[in-house]
Amino acid sequence: MKSKVLGFVMSTVLALGLLTGCGAGGGTEKASDTAAATETQAKTNAETNAETAATEAAASEENTTAADDKKSDGDLQVGIVLPTKDEPRWLQDQKQFETILGDAGFSNQVLFSQGSSATEKTNVETLISQGIDVLIICAQDASAAAASVEEAKAAGVTVIAYDRLITGTDAVDYYVTFNSFAVGEAQGQYLIDNAPEGKDIPLYLYAGAATDNNAFIFFEGAWSVLQPKIADGTFKIANSQEAEGLKDKAELTRDELGKIIGQVTTDWDFNVAKSKAEANLTSASAEAKGDVLILAPNDGTSRSIADVFATDKEVTKYVITGQDSEQASIQYIIDGKQSMTVFKDTRTLAADSVEMAVAILKGETPVTDVNYNNEVKDVPAKETPIVVVTKENLKEVLIDSGYYAEAEFTGL
């Protein structure tokens, strides 16, 4: 039966050919690494607080209503909590989960946390009240989510961390992820392979959110391959004194990574990335311009940063990274505005999560291939492969596979 269900899941997922996007997520540290998410920084602007509270209340009311409607149909089997409906990637994940689980005959409900750990906790409690057996959750904040999954575990729910590992708790049963360290390695290696000749090539570093454990792992992976080139003077860091001060260290501690990320964080926000890039170029000397290299953490921030660098007349050429293979970034790559992206096929990630959930619902042990340490335990995990996408191979990887349609782009 399991092979039939899995075969159905994979055939359904390939038939979907859905879009995906934001890589504000994917992966965390292996068992040999340390992992801990930093606390969410308190917002001090009263107007922002009021707006956030209103958004959380609306999201909570909407999610509760949806769950109440589902309750009338009987207990749910699988509850899914995703970070936000404001980014294309998570909306596509919602469609994949609902389609795959629904077609396989399993009742399910997807709720969104809208960037709020408080709403996330309410969502988990709502799903528990609906009688779920399995919780699939992509945490808004790696450490804050611990309390929510502990509540689920106490209610007898099996917890699958999706894309982002939840830290500081033993209540996580399984983890489905991309290898985020490998994502960072691929980004860093691309910059090395496509760097201009010479010494002191300006290198601009940008990272995800300091509250997202994945951001640390992406950056750590990139640093592992970039650091030798920084140390020998081939690359010169242009926008982080913290990174410059640590250029001779091949391996950074969590605290050291945090200090660098604190300087170069984009918060996974397009506008923050744009403002930071503008500030960096405004203060940059002529020597820090010309032909430059840019480590951008994902596609959304990559496009924002690229737009800024493209308008600076003293920047003669730039090579910039990305991840997630968002449709807009694929067009940027075709147009020569973005250099590469890392493709993380969330069709496969969702299918892997469903495979785990199906095994659990049948009383079986899910198949895993690696362990990730979350500070408390080694969590059994399954990794989904990644692929570097450039202008040269994007048609083969993204269009021929059915991920996108050729008609969605111009200039191919």
C-alpha atoms as a printed R data frame, in Angstrom:
    type eleno elety resid chain resno       x      y       z
1   ATOM     1    CA   MET     A     1   0.000  0.000   0.000
2   ATOM     2    CA   LYS     A     2   2.781  2.421   0.858
3   ATOM     3    CA   SER     A     3   4.402  2.148  -2.562
4   ATOM     4    CA   LYS     A     4   1.049  2.778  -4.218
5   ATOM     5    CA   VAL     A     5   0.373  5.863  -2.082
6   ATOM     6    CA   LEU     A     6   3.867  7.232  -2.665
7   ATOM     7    CA   GLY     A     7   3.571  6.571  -6.391
8   ATOM     8    CA   PHE     A     8   0.289  8.465  -6.421
9   ATOM     9    CA   VAL     A     9   1.811 11.339  -4.451
10  ATOM    10    CA   MET     A    10   4.754 11.723  -6.821
11  ATOM    11    CA   SER     A    11   2.632 11.437  -9.974
12  ATOM    12    CA   THR     A    12   0.241 14.049  -8.599
13  ATOM    13    CA   VAL     A    13   3.070 16.406  -7.705
14  ATOM    14    CA   LEU     A    14   4.660 16.158 -11.147
15  ATOM    15    CA   ALA     A    15   1.302 16.781 -12.782
16  ATOM    16    CA   LEU     A    16   0.795 19.974 -10.801
17  ATOM    17    CA   GLY     A    17   3.760 21.806 -12.322
18  ATOM    18    CA   LEU     A    18   3.178 24.542  -9.756
19  ATOM    19    CA   LEU     A    19   5.202 27.667  -9.245
20  ATOM    20    CA   THR     A    20   7.265 28.224  -6.179
21  ATOM    21    CA   GLY     A    21   9.306 31.056  -4.755
22  ATOM    22    CA   CYS     A    22  10.743 32.554  -1.682
23  ATOM    23    CA   GLY     A    23  13.696 30.854  -0.061
24  ATOM    24    CA   ALA     A    24  13.389 32.385   3.165
25  ATOM    25    CA   GLY     A    25  13.667 29.030   4.252
26  ATOM    26    CA   GLY     A    26  15.148 25.568   3.598
27  ATOM    27    CA   GLY     A    27  17.447 23.582   5.820
28  ATOM    28    CA   THR     A    28  19.477 24.012   8.965
29  ATOM    29    CA   GLU     A    29  22.503 22.573  10.681
30  ATOM    30    CA   LYS     A    30  23.416 18.893  10.649
31  ATOM    31    CA   ALA     A    31  23.999 16.958  13.871
32  ATOM    32    CA   SER     A    32  27.622 18.062  13.939
33  ATOM    33    CA   ASP     A    33  26.666 21.713  13.776
34  ATOM    34    CA   THR     A    34  25.117 23.953  16.380
35  ATOM    35    CA   ALA     A    35  21.804 25.663  15.732
36  ATOM    36    CA   ALA     A    36  19.969 28.362  17.577
37  ATOM    37    CA   ALA     A    37  17.743 31.102  16.352
38  ATOM    38    CA   THR     A    38  18.126 34.609  17.692
39  ATOM    39    CA   GLU     A    39  15.236 36.292  19.416
40  ATOM    40    CA   THR     A    40  12.875 38.354  17.288
41  ATOM    41    CA   GLN     A    41  13.855 41.991  17.604
42  ATOM    42    CA   ALA     A    42  11.230 44.093  19.341
43  ATOM    43    CA   LYS     A    43   9.532 46.688  17.200
44  ATOM    44    CA   THR     A    44   9.543 50.084  18.815
45  ATOM    45    CA   ASN     A    45   7.406 52.052  16.405
46  ATOM    46    CA   ALA     A    46   3.906 52.342  17.882
47  ATOM    47    CA   GLU     A    47   2.239 52.660  14.514
48  ATOM    48    CA   THR     A    48   3.942 49.488  13.272
49  ATOM    49    CA   ASN     A    49   2.854 47.655  16.422
50  ATOM    50    CA   ALA     A    50  -0.751 48.699  15.885
51  ATOM    51    CA   GLU     A    51  -0.674 47.635  12.247
52  ATOM    52    CA   THR     A    52   0.920 44.293  13.149
53  ATOM    53    CA   ALA     A    53  -1.670 43.643  15.857
54  ATOM    54    CA   ALA     A    54  -4.497 44.341  13.427
55  ATOM    55    CA   THR     A    55  -2.952 42.026  10.838
56  ATOM    56    CA   GLU     A    56  -2.517 39.253  13.406
57  ATOM    57    CA   ALA     A    57  -6.102 39.608  14.584
58  ATOM    58    CA   ALA     A    58  -7.425 39.454  11.030
59  ATOM    59    CA   ALA     A    59  -5.257 36.439  10.198
60  ATOM    60    CA   SER     A    60  -6.318 34.664  13.379
61  ATOM    61    CA   GLU     A    61 -10.019 35.313  12.721
62  ATOM    62    CA   GLU     A    62  -9.731 34.172   9.097
63  ATOM    63    CA   ASN     A    63  -7.823 31.019  10.032
64  ATOM    64    CA   THR     A    64 -10.217 30.158  12.863
65  ATOM    65    CA   THR     A    65 -13.236 30.552  10.586
66  ATOM    66    CA   ALA     A    66 -11.657 28.287   7.969
67  ATOM    67    CA   ALA     A    67 -10.832 25.671  10.579
68  ATOM    68    CA   ASP     A    68 -14.345 25.846  12.071
69  ATOM    69    CA   ASP     A    69 -15.818 25.213   8.624
70  ATOM    70    CA   LYS     A    70 -13.597 22.153   8.288
71  ATOM    71    CA   LYS     A    71 -14.504 20.897  11.757
72  ATOM    72    CA   SER     A    72 -18.061 20.214  10.707
73  ATOM    73    CA   ASP     A    73 -16.718 17.572   8.339
74  ATOM    74    CA   GLY     A    74 -15.098 15.654  11.194
75  ATOM    75    CA   ASP     A    75 -11.622 15.489  12.658
76  ATOM    76    CA   LEU     A    76  -8.710 16.542  10.494
77  ATOM    77    CA   GLN     A    77  -5.878 14.132   9.838
78  ATOM    78    CA   VAL     A    78  -3.142 16.557   8.772
79  ATOM    79    CA   GLY     A    79  -2.734 20.190   9.815
80  ATOM    80    CA   ILE     A    80  -0.299 22.456   7.965
81  ATOM    81    CA   VAL     A    81   0.986 25.812   9.240
82  ATOM    82    CA   LEU     A    82   2.874 28.058   6.797
83  ATOM    83    CA   PRO     A    83   4.560 31.428   7.491
84  ATOM    84    CA   THR     A    84   2.623 33.859   5.279
85  ATOM    85    CA   LYS     A    85   0.310 34.132   2.304
86  ATOM    86    CA   ASP     A    86   2.079 37.318   1.172
87  ATOM    87    CA   GLU     A    87   4.849 35.447  -0.675
88  ATOM    88    CA   PRO     A    88   4.180 33.324  -3.794
89  ATOM    89    CA   ARG     A    89   6.192 30.360  -2.563
90  ATOM    90    CA   TRP     A    90   3.915 29.623   0.407
91  ATOM    91    CA   LEU     A    91   0.710 29.988  -1.624
92  ATOM    92    CA   GLN     A    92   2.071 27.412  -4.042
93  ATOM    93    CA   ASP     A    93   2.963 25.127  -1.135
94  ATOM    94    CA   GLN     A    94  -0.623 25.459   0.091
95  ATOM    95    CA   LYS     A    95  -1.964 24.318  -3.283
96  ATOM    96    CA   GLN     A    96   0.435 21.399  -3.379
97  ATOM    97    CA   PHE     A    97  -0.459 20.172   0.098
98  ATOM    98    CA   GLU     A    98  -4.194 20.522  -0.452
99  ATOM    99    CA   THR     A    99  -4.078 18.810  -3.839
100 ATOM   100    CA   ILE     A   100  -1.750 15.945  -2.951
101 ATOM   101    CA   LEU     A   101  -3.309 15.143   0.423
102 ATOM   102    CA   GLY     A   102  -6.853 15.674  -0.822
103 ATOM   103    CA   ASP     A   103  -6.411 13.488  -3.886
104 ATOM   104    CA   ALA     A   104  -4.840 10.805  -1.703
105 ATOM   105    CA   GLY     A   105  -7.926 10.849   0.516
106 ATOM   106    CA   PHE     A   106  -6.525 12.555   3.611
107 ATOM   107    CA   SER     A   107  -8.399 15.443   5.250
108 ATOM   108    CA   ASN     A   108  -6.195 18.492   5.735
109 ATOM   109    CA   GLN     A   109  -6.224 22.182   6.620
110 ATOM   110    CA   VAL     A   110  -3.625 24.865   5.789
111 ATOM   111    CA   LEU     A   111  -3.349 27.926   8.033
112 ATOM   112    CA   PHE     A   112  -1.044 30.939   7.651
113 ATOM   113    CA   SER     A   113   0.787 32.706  10.473
114 ATOM   114    CA   GLN     A   114   1.269 35.991   8.589
115 ATOM   115    CA   GLY     A   115   4.722 36.580  10.018
116 ATOM   116    CA   SER     A   116   3.569 36.323  13.631
117 ATOM   117    CA   SER     A   117   4.679 33.720  16.157
118 ATOM   118    CA   ALA     A   118   1.564 34.505  18.218
119 ATOM   119    CA   THR     A   119  -0.719 33.763  15.271
120 ATOM   120    CA   GLU     A   120   1.324 30.644  14.567
121 ATOM   121    CA   LYS     A   121   0.663 29.392  18.098
122 ATOM   122    CA   THR     A   122  -3.056 30.094  17.719
123 ATOM   123    CA   ASN     A   123  -3.052 28.195  14.433
124 ATOM   124    CA   VAL     A   124  -1.443 25.152  16.021
125 ATOM   125    CA   GLU     A   125  -3.923 25.218  18.902
126 ATOM   126    CA   THR     A   126  -6.809 25.501  16.427
127 ATOM   127    CA   LEU     A   127  -5.581 22.488  14.482
128 ATOM   128    CA   ILE     A   128  -5.088 20.470  17.665
129 ATOM   129    CA   SER     A   129  -8.706 21.205  18.583
130 ATOM   130    CA   GLN     A   130  -9.746 19.739  15.217
131 ATOM   131    CA   GLY     A   131  -8.192 16.398  16.153
132 ATOM   132    CA   ILE     A   132  -5.182 16.314  13.820
133 ATOM   133    CA   ASP     A   133  -2.856 13.324  13.910
134 ATOM   134    CA   VAL     A   134   0.042 14.990  12.069
135 ATOM   135    CA   LEU     A   135   1.256 18.602  12.143
136 ATOM   136    CA   ILE     A   136   3.430 19.892   9.290
137 ATOM   137    CA   ILE     A   137   4.812 23.282  10.293
138 ATOM   138    CA   CYS     A   138   7.183 25.801   8.731
139 ATOM   139    CA   ALA     A   139   8.112 27.951  11.709
140 ATOM   140    CA   GLN     A   140   8.068 31.725  11.631
141 ATOM   141    CA   ASP     A   141  10.742 31.775  14.345
142 ATOM   142    CA   ALA     A   142  12.816 28.660  15.008
143 ATOM   143    CA   SER     A   143  12.939 28.978  18.792
144 ATOM   144    CA   ALA     A   144   9.561 30.616  19.413
145 ATOM   145    CA   ALA     A   145   7.783 27.735  17.684
146 ATOM   146    CA   ALA     A   146   9.043 25.286  20.320
147 ATOM   147    CA   ALA     A   147   6.146 26.032  22.673
148 ATOM   148    CA   SER     A   148   3.600 25.392  19.923
149 ATOM   149    CA   VAL     A   149   4.960 22.012  18.883
150 ATOM   150    CA   GLU     A   150   5.331 20.963  22.516
151 ATOM   151    CA   GLU     A   151   1.611 21.602  22.932
152 ATOM   152    CA   ALA     A   152   0.934 19.514  19.837
153 ATOM   153    CA   LYS     A   153   3.170 16.719  21.063
154 ATOM   154    CA   ALA     A   154   1.394 16.683  24.424
155 ATOM   155    CA   ALA     A   155  -1.868 16.169  22.528
156 ATOM   156    CA   GLY     A   156  -0.457 13.093  20.797
157 ATOM   157    CA   VAL     A   157   0.272 14.790  17.480
158 ATOM   158    CA   THR     A   158   3.315 13.784  15.411
159 ATOM   159    CA   VAL     A   159   5.285 16.886  14.392
160 ATOM   160    CA   ILE     A   160   7.049 17.324  11.040
161 ATOM   161    CA   ALA     A   161   9.183 20.461  10.710
162 ATOM   162    CA   TYR     A   162   8.856 21.663   7.125
163 ATOM   163    CA   ASP     A   163  11.733 23.535   5.472
164 ATOM   164    CA   ARG     A   164  12.832 25.196   8.729
165 ATOM   165    CA   LEU     A   165  13.992 23.240  11.763
166 ATOM   166    CA   ILE     A   166  12.414 24.156  15.098
167 ATOM   167    CA   THR     A   167  15.093 24.448  17.770
168 ATOM   168    CA   GLY     A   168  15.343 24.008  21.524
169 ATOM   169    CA   THR     A   169  12.761 21.244  21.959
170 ATOM   170    CA   ASP     A   170  12.420 17.465  21.791
171 ATOM   171    CA   ALA     A   171   8.890 17.761  20.374
172 ATOM   172    CA   VAL     A   172  10.006 17.669  16.724
173 ATOM   173    CA   ASP     A   173   9.664 14.134  15.371
174 ATOM   174    CA   TYR     A   174  10.795 14.571  11.757
175 ATOM   175    CA   TYR     A   175  12.207 17.206   9.444
176 ATOM   176    CA   VAL     A   176  11.902 17.668   5.672
177 ATOM   177    CA   THR     A   177  14.369 20.102   4.170
178 ATOM   178    CA   PHE     A   178  16.712 21.220   1.474
179 ATOM   179    CA   ASN     A   179  20.413 21.186   2.339
180 ATOM   180    CA   SER     A   180  20.799 24.863   3.189
181 ATOM   181    CA   PHE     A   181  24.541 24.596   3.734
182 ATOM   182    CA   ALA     A   182  24.841 23.267   0.183
183 ATOM   183    CA   VAL     A   183  22.734 26.198  -1.064
184 ATOM   184    CA   GLY     A   184  25.226 28.637   0.443
185 ATOM   185    CA   GLU     A   185  28.148 26.640  -0.917
186 ATOM   186    CA   ALA     A   186  26.641 26.750  -4.407
187 ATOM   187    CA   GLN     A   187  26.140 30.506  -4.211
188 ATOM   188    CA   GLY     A   188  29.677 31.111  -3.008
189 ATOM   189    CA   GLN     A   189  31.212 28.789  -5.581
190 ATOM   190    CA   TYR     A   190  29.328 30.517  -8.379
191 ATOM   191    CA   LEU     A   191  30.852 33.851  -7.351
192 ATOM   192    CA   ILE     A   192  34.321 32.291  -7.343
193 ATOM   193    CA   ASP     A   193  33.836 30.640 -10.729
194 ATOM   194    CA   ASN     A   194  32.549 33.848 -12.321
195 ATOM   195    CA   ALA     A   195  34.799 36.417 -10.658
196 ATOM   196    CA   PRO     A   196  36.917 38.781 -12.771
197 ATOM   197    CA   GLU     A   197  40.689 38.447 -12.805
198 ATOM   198    CA   GLY     A   198  42.801 40.282 -10.271
199 ATOM   199    CA   LYS     A   199  43.011 41.073  -6.566
200 ATOM   200    CA   ASP     A   200  40.824 43.024  -4.145
201 ATOM   201    CA   ILE     A   201  37.649 42.342  -6.114
202 ATOM   202    CA   PRO     A   202  34.820 44.048  -4.177
203 ATOM   203    CA   LEU     A   203  32.530 41.523  -2.489
204 ATOM   204    CA   TYR     A   204  29.194 42.655  -1.062
205 ATOM   205    CA   LEU     A   205  27.635 40.297   1.471
206 ATOM   206    CA   TYR     A   206  23.921 40.108   2.265
207 ATOM   207    CA   ALA     A   207  22.004 37.633   4.436
208 ATOM   208    CA   GLY     A   208  18.463 36.642   5.373
209 ATOM   209    CA   ALA     A   209  16.762 37.371   8.693
210 ATOM   210    CA   ALA     A   210  18.658 37.068  11.961
211 ATOM   211    CA   THR     A   211  15.592 35.331  13.457
212 ATOM   212    CA   ASP     A   212  15.691 32.582  10.823
213 ATOM   213    CA   ASN     A   213  18.045 29.706  11.538
214 ATOM   214    CA   ASN     A   214  18.244 28.990   7.818
215 ATOM   215    CA   ALA     A   215  19.824 32.389   7.183
216 ATOM   216    CA   PHE     A   216  22.752 31.360   9.360
217 ATOM   217    CA   ILE     A   217  23.227 28.112   7.466
218 ATOM   218    CA   PHE     A   218  23.004 29.714   4.029
219 ATOM   219    CA   PHE     A   219  25.631 32.242   5.055
220 ATOM   220    CA   GLU     A   220  27.834 29.648   6.737
221 ATOM   221    CA   GLY     A   221  27.817 27.549   3.572
222 ATOM   222    CA   ALA     A   222  28.777 30.530   1.425
223 ATOM   223    CA   TRP     A   223  31.491 31.604   3.867
224 ATOM   224    CA   SER     A   224  33.036 28.128   3.804
225 ATOM   225    CA   VAL     A   225  33.979 28.536   0.134
226 ATOM   226    CA   LEU     A   226  34.429 32.317  -0.047
227 ATOM   227    CA   GLN     A   227  36.686 32.679   2.998
228 ATOM   228    CA   PRO     A   228  39.901 31.373   1.378
229 ATOM   229    CA   LYS     A   229  39.508 33.910  -1.430
230 ATOM   230    CA   ILE     A   230  38.860 36.649   1.107
231 ATOM   231    CA   ALA     A   231  41.837 35.644   3.229
232 ATOM   232    CA   ASP     A   232  44.289 35.578   0.310
233 ATOM   233    CA   GLY     A   233  43.215 38.997  -0.945
234 ATOM   234    CA   THR     A   234  41.428 37.880  -4.106
235 ATOM   235    CA   PHE     A   235  38.149 39.253  -2.739
236 ATOM   236    CA   LYS     A   236  37.777 42.298  -0.497
237 ATOM   237    CA   ILE     A   237  34.665 42.637   1.647
238 ATOM   238    CA   ALA     A   238  33.041 45.964   0.838
239 ATOM   239    CA   ASN     A   239  30.170 46.306   3.297
240 ATOM   240    CA   SER     A   240  30.853 44.548   6.605
241 ATOM   241    CA   GLN     A   241  33.522 45.460   9.130
242 ATOM   242    CA   GLU     A   242  32.524 42.413  11.174
243 ATOM   243    CA   ALA     A   243  33.197 40.084   8.240
244 ATOM   244    CA   GLU     A   244  36.427 41.878   7.385
245 ATOM   245    CA   GLY     A   245  37.626 41.402  10.949
246 ATOM   246    CA   LEU     A   246  36.963 37.659  10.723
247 ATOM   247    CA   LYS     A   247  38.373 37.104   7.232
248 ATOM   248    CA   ASP     A   248  41.129 34.784   8.457
249 ATOM   249    CA   LYS     A   249  38.707 32.389  10.206
250 ATOM   250    CA   ALA     A   250  37.590 29.467   8.069
251 ATOM   251    CA   GLU     A   251  34.971 28.364  10.602
252 ATOM   252    CA   LEU     A   252  32.846 30.892  12.446
253 ATOM   253    CA   THR     A   253  31.030 30.423  15.726
254 ATOM   254    CA   ARG     A   254  27.313 31.048  15.956
255 ATOM   255    CA   ASP     A   255  28.009 34.346  17.694
256 ATOM   256    CA   GLU     A   256  30.459 35.429  14.993
257 ATOM   257    CA   LEU     A   257  27.983 34.555  12.265
258 ATOM   258    CA   GLY     A   258  25.361 36.525  14.145
259 ATOM   259    CA   LYS     A   259  27.528 39.628  14.256
260 ATOM   260    CA   ILE     A   260  28.082 39.554  10.496
261 ATOM   261    CA   ILE     A   261  24.445 38.823   9.730
262 ATOM   262    CA   GLY     A   262  23.464 41.665  12.042
263 ATOM   263    CA   GLN     A   263  25.312 44.036   9.713
264 ATOM   264    CA   VAL     A   264  24.179 42.607   6.379
265 ATOM   265    CA   THR     A   265  20.689 41.262   7.107
266 ATOM   266    CA   THR     A   266  17.876 41.908   4.639
267 ATOM   267    CA   ASP     A   267  15.217 40.430   6.941
268 ATOM   268    CA   TRP     A   268  14.109 38.601   3.783
269 ATOM   269    CA   ASP     A   269  12.459 41.904   2.848
270 ATOM   270    CA   PHE     A   270  12.751 43.439  -0.628
271 ATOM   271    CA   ASN     A   271  12.608 46.999   0.685
272 ATOM   272    CA   VAL     A   272  15.169 46.374   3.425
273 ATOM   273    CA   ALA     A   273  17.491 44.836   0.839
274 ATOM   274    CA   LYS     A   274  17.051 47.832  -1.456
275 ATOM   275    CA   SER     A   275  17.714 50.349   1.318
276 ATOM   276    CA   LYS     A   276  20.775 48.471   2.540
277 ATOM   277    CA   ALA     A   277  22.236 48.248  -0.966
278 ATOM   278    CA   GLU     A   278  21.630 51.958  -1.523
279 ATOM   279    CA   ALA     A   279  23.352 52.815   1.750
280 ATOM   280    CA   ASN     A   280  26.284 50.533   0.922
281 ATOM   281    CA   LEU     A   281  26.869 52.123  -2.474
282 ATOM   282    CA   THR     A   282  26.427 55.649  -1.148
283 ATOM   283    CA   SER     A   283  29.247 55.120   1.340
284 ATOM   284    CA   ALA     A   284  31.425 52.985  -0.955
285 ATOM   285    CA   SER     A   285  34.694 54.317  -2.321
286 ATOM   286    CA   ALA     A   286  35.581 54.151  -6.011
287 ATOM   287    CA   GLU     A   287  37.782 51.130  -5.237
288 ATOM   288    CA   ALA     A   288  34.700 49.304  -3.907
289 ATOM   289    CA   LYS     A   289  32.877 49.661  -7.221
290 ATOM   290    CA   GLY     A   290  33.818 48.722 -10.788
291 ATOM   291    CA   ASP     A   291  33.349 44.975 -11.350
292 ATOM   292    CA   VAL     A   292  31.782 43.587  -8.161
293 ATOM   293    CA   LEU     A   293  30.493 40.341  -6.661
294 ATOM   294    CA   ILE     A   294  27.270 40.199  -4.637
295 ATOM   295    CA   LEU     A   295  26.147 37.415  -2.313
296 ATOM   296    CA   ALA     A   296  22.348 37.840  -2.195
297 ATOM   297    CA   PRO     A   297  20.479 35.289  -0.059
298 ATOM   298    CA   ASN     A   298  17.390 34.710  -2.206
299 ATOM   299    CA   ASP     A   299  15.668 35.790  -5.397
300 ATOM   300    CA   GLY     A   300  13.499 38.556  -3.992
301 ATOM   301    CA   THR     A   301  16.391 40.329  -2.314
302 ATOM   302    CA   SER     A   302  18.602 39.610  -5.313
303 ATOM   303    CA   ARG     A   303  16.301 41.511  -7.653
304 ATOM   304    CA   SER     A   304  16.071 44.474  -5.281
305 ATOM   305    CA   ILE     A   305  19.837 44.622  -4.793
306 ATOM   306    CA   ALA     A   306  20.529 44.123  -8.502
307 ATOM   307    CA   ASP     A   307  18.252 47.032  -9.394
308 ATOM   308    CA   VAL     A   308  20.263 49.307  -7.106
309 ATOM   309    CA   PHE     A   309  23.668 48.210  -8.391
310 ATOM   310    CA   ALA     A   310  22.483 48.481 -12.006
311 ATOM   311    CA   THR     A   311  21.716 52.184 -11.564
312 ATOM   312    CA   ASP     A   312  25.128 53.107 -10.116
313 ATOM   313    CA   LYS     A   313  27.260 54.398 -12.992
314 ATOM   314    CA   GLU     A   314  30.473 53.491 -11.154
315 ATOM   315    CA   VAL     A   315  29.473 49.816 -11.028
316 ATOM   316    CA   THR     A   316  30.640 48.494 -14.389
317 ATOM   317    CA   LYS     A   317  29.545 44.885 -13.908
318 ATOM   318    CA   TYR     A   318  28.087 42.729 -11.168
319 ATOM   319    CA   VAL     A   319  27.677 39.009 -10.523
320 ATOM   320    CA   ILE     A   320  24.830 38.273  -8.112
321 ATOM   321    CA   THR     A   321  23.390 35.115  -6.574
322 ATOM   322    CA   GLY     A   322  19.865 34.076  -5.631
323 ATOM   323    CA   GLN     A   323  17.773 31.088  -4.641
324 ATOM   324    CA   ASP     A   324  14.241 29.746  -5.141
325 ATOM   325    CA   SER     A   325  13.929 30.117  -8.922
326 ATOM   326    CA   GLU     A   326  11.067 32.596  -8.652
327 ATOM   327    CA   GLN     A   327   9.425 33.391 -11.972
328 ATOM   328    CA   ALA     A   328  10.467 37.057 -11.815
329 ATOM   329    CA   SER     A   329  14.082 36.076 -11.197
330 ATOM   330    CA   ILE     A   330  14.096 33.617 -14.082
331 ATOM   331    CA   GLN     A   331  13.100 36.518 -16.315
332 ATOM   332    CA   TYR     A   332  15.889 38.586 -14.703
333 ATOM   333    CA   ILE     A   333  18.361 35.817 -15.536
334 ATOM   334    CA   ILE     A   334  17.138 35.700 -19.132
335 ATOM   335    CA   ASP     A   335  17.521 39.493 -19.321
336 ATOM   336    CA   GLY     A   336  21.008 39.438 -17.776
337 ATOM   337    CA   LYS     A   337  19.968 41.241 -14.578
338 ATOM   338    CA   GLN     A   338  20.537 38.294 -12.209
339 ATOM   339    CA   SER     A   339  23.356 35.791 -12.608
340 ATOM   340    CA   MET     A   340  22.007 32.585 -11.077
341 ATOM   341    CA   THR     A   341  19.499 31.060  -8.725
342 ATOM   342    CA   VAL     A   342  19.411 27.855  -6.700
343 ATOM   343    CA   PHE     A   343  16.414 25.730  -7.649
344 ATOM   344    CA   LYS     A   344  14.699 24.047  -4.720
345 ATOM   345    CA   ASP     A   345  11.816 22.033  -6.116
346 ATOM   346    CA   THR     A   346   9.101 22.410  -3.501
347 ATOM   347    CA   ARG     A   347   6.951 19.950  -5.441
348 ATOM   348    CA   THR     A   348   9.378 17.306  -4.225
349 ATOM   349    CA   LEU     A   349   9.648 18.842  -0.743
350 ATOM   350    CA   ALA     A   350   5.871 18.784  -0.328
351 ATOM   351    CA   ALA     A   351   5.728 15.227  -1.678
352 ATOM   352    CA   ASP     A   352   8.382 14.145   0.822
353 ATOM   353    CA   SER     A   353   6.328 15.701   3.630
354 ATOM   354    CA   VAL     A   354   3.183 13.940   2.459
355 ATOM   355    CA   GLU     A   355   5.071 10.645   2.220
356 ATOM   356    CA   MET     A   356   6.093 11.079   5.855
357 ATOM   357    CA   ALA     A   357   2.559 11.976   6.933
358 ATOM   358    CA   VAL     A   358   1.097  8.968   5.100
359 ATOM   359    CA   ALA     A   359   3.570  6.621   6.774
360 ATOM   360    CA   ILE     A   360   2.731  8.067  10.192
361 ATOM   361    CA   LEU     A   361  -1.028  7.782   9.605
362 ATOM   362    CA   LYS     A   362  -0.499  4.119   8.658
363 ATOM   363    CA   GLY     A   363   1.503  3.483  11.823
364 ATOM   364    CA   GLU     A   364   4.773  3.086   9.944
365 ATOM   365    CA   THR     A   365   8.181  4.736  10.400
366 ATOM   366    CA   PRO     A   366   8.930  7.349   7.710
367 ATOM   367    CA   VAL     A   367  12.022  6.954   5.562
368 ATOM   368    CA   THR     A   368  14.824  9.400   6.470
369 ATOM   369    CA   ASP     A   369  18.402  9.783   5.265
370 ATOM   370    CA   VAL     A   370  20.140 12.158   7.692
371 ATOM   371    CA   ASN     A   371  19.885 13.685  11.172
372 ATOM   372    CA   TYR     A   372  19.799 17.393  12.049
373 ATOM   373    CA   ASN     A   373  20.574 18.608  15.561
374 ATOM   374    CA   ASN     A   374  18.157 21.170  17.012
375 ATOM   375    CA   GLU     A   375  20.118 21.777  20.263
376 ATOM   376    CA   VAL     A   376  18.117 19.143  22.132
377 ATOM   377    CA   LYS     A   377  18.006 16.084  19.883
378 ATOM   378    CA   ASP     A   378  19.074 14.698  16.534
379 ATOM   379    CA   VAL     A   379  15.950 14.963  14.402
380 ATOM   380    CA   PRO     A   380  15.521 12.311  11.660
381 ATOM   381    CA   ALA     A   381  15.292 14.163   8.358
382 ATOM   382    CA   LYS     A   382  14.920 13.759   4.635
383 ATOM   383    CA   GLU     A   383  16.823 16.085   2.301
384 ATOM   384    CA   THR     A   384  15.605 17.223  -1.104
385 ATOM   385    CA   PRO     A   385  18.248 17.940  -3.804
386 ATOM   386    CA   ILE     A   386  19.124 21.419  -5.089
387 ATOM   387    CA   VAL     A   387  20.214 22.537  -8.584
388 ATOM   388    CA   VAL     A   388  22.118 25.647  -9.704
389 ATOM   389    CA   VAL     A   389  20.185 27.390 -12.484
390 ATOM   390    CA   THR     A   390  21.757 29.794 -14.976
391 ATOM   391    CA   LYS     A   391  20.737 31.175 -18.348
392 ATOM   392    CA   GLU     A   392  22.420 28.179 -19.969
393 ATOM   393    CA   ASN     A   393  20.387 25.446 -18.249
394 ATOM   394    CA   LEU     A   394  17.155 27.088 -17.096
395 ATOM   395    CA   LYS     A   395  15.099 25.702 -19.985
396 ATOM   396    CA   GLU     A   396  16.193 22.144 -19.256
397 ATOM   397    CA   VAL     A   397  15.764 22.384 -15.485
398 ATOM   398    CA   LEU     A   398  12.636 24.509 -15.166
399 ATOM   399    CA   ILE     A   399  10.666 24.336 -18.402
400 ATOM   400    CA   ASP     A   400  11.336 20.843 -19.712
401 ATOM   401    CA   SER     A   401  10.499 19.503 -16.225
402 ATOM   402    CA   GLY     A   402   7.109 21.230 -16.287
403 ATOM   403    CA   TYR     A   403   7.921 23.584 -13.435
404 ATOM   404    CA   TYR     A   404   7.255 26.610 -15.648
405 ATOM   405    CA   ALA     A   405   5.755 27.045 -19.102
406 ATOM   406    CA   GLU     A   406   7.931 28.620 -21.774
407 ATOM   407    CA   ALA     A   407   5.115 31.048 -22.563
408 ATOM   408    CA   GLU     A   408   5.573 32.633 -19.135
409 ATOM   409    CA   PHE     A   409   8.859 34.211 -20.254
410 ATOM   410    CA   THR     A   410  10.166 36.436 -23.008
411 ATOM   411    CA   GLY     A   411  13.555 36.239 -24.681
412 ATOM   412    CA   LEU     A   412  14.087 32.489 -24.500
